[in-house]
């Protein structure tokens, strides 16, 4: 297998981090950055914490891809209807 580009910044490569999505050219897991976003960290702070290895655009792409994945799979995670 080879590197798969999920976007301009997000890639998967079986040789890097067991094939989990990372930011291109890094070993920074997309999931780790999305957790920081979910925790409410400012994107500028996230970029600083990763010493500039990722950009605002890279974070935005990860958020967009996550939104798409959620919308495509939301029905799999639904707890059921609220109707009695």
C-alpha positions in Angstrom: 0.0 0.0 0.0 1.0 3.6 -0.5 0.2 7.0 0.9 -3.4 8.0 0.3 -4.3 11.7 0.1 -7.6 12.5 1.9 -7.1 16.1 1.0 -4.2 18.5 0.5 -3.0 18.2 4.1 -4.5 14.9 5.5 -2.9 11.6 4.5 -2.8 8.0 5.5 0.3 5.8 5.1 0.6 2.3 6.4 4.2 3.0 7.3 3.3 6.1 9.4 1.3 5.8 12.7 -0.2 2.4 11.6 -2.0 4.0 8.7 -4.1 6.4 10.9 -4.8 9.9 9.4 -1.9 12.3 9.9 -1.0 15.7 8.6 1.2 15.4 5.4 4.9 15.4 6.2 4.4 14.8 9.9 3.5 12.1 12.4 0.9 14.3 14.0 -2.4 12.4 14.3 -5.4 14.2 13.0 -7.4 12.8 15.9 -5.1 14.5 18.4 -5.6 17.9 16.7 -9.4 17.4 16.5 -9.4 16.6 20.2 -7.7 19.9 20.8 -10.2 21.7 18.6 -13.1 19.9 20.6 -11.5 21.0 23.8 -11.8 24.6 22.7 -8.2 25.5 22.1 -7.6 28.4 19.8 -6.3 27.2 16.4 -3.3 29.6 16.8 -2.5 27.8 20.1 -2.7 24.4 18.5 -0.4 25.5 15.7 2.1 26.8 18.3 1.9 23.6 20.4 2.8 21.6 17.3 5.7 24.1 16.6 4.2 25.3 13.3 4.3 21.8 11.8 0.6 22.2 10.9 -1.2 25.3 9.5 -4.6 26.9 10.0 -5.5 25.5 6.5 -4.6 22.0 7.6 -6.7 22.2 10.7 -9.6 23.5 8.7 -9.3 20.6 6.2 -9.3 18.1 9.1 -12.5 19.7 10.5 -14.2 19.7 7.1 -13.2 16.0 6.6 -14.5 15.2 10.0 -17.8 16.9 9.3 -18.2 15.0 6.1 -17.4 11.7 7.8 -19.9 12.4 10.6 -22.7 13.4 8.2 -22.0 10.3 6.1 -22.1 8.0 9.1 -24.4 9.7 11.7 -27.1 7.0 11.3 -24.6 4.4 12.6 -24.2 6.3 15.9 -27.8 7.4 16.5 -29.2 6.2 19.9 -32.7 5.8 18.5 -35.7 8.1 18.3 -36.9 10.1 21.2 -40.5 9.1 20.5 -42.2 6.8 23.0 
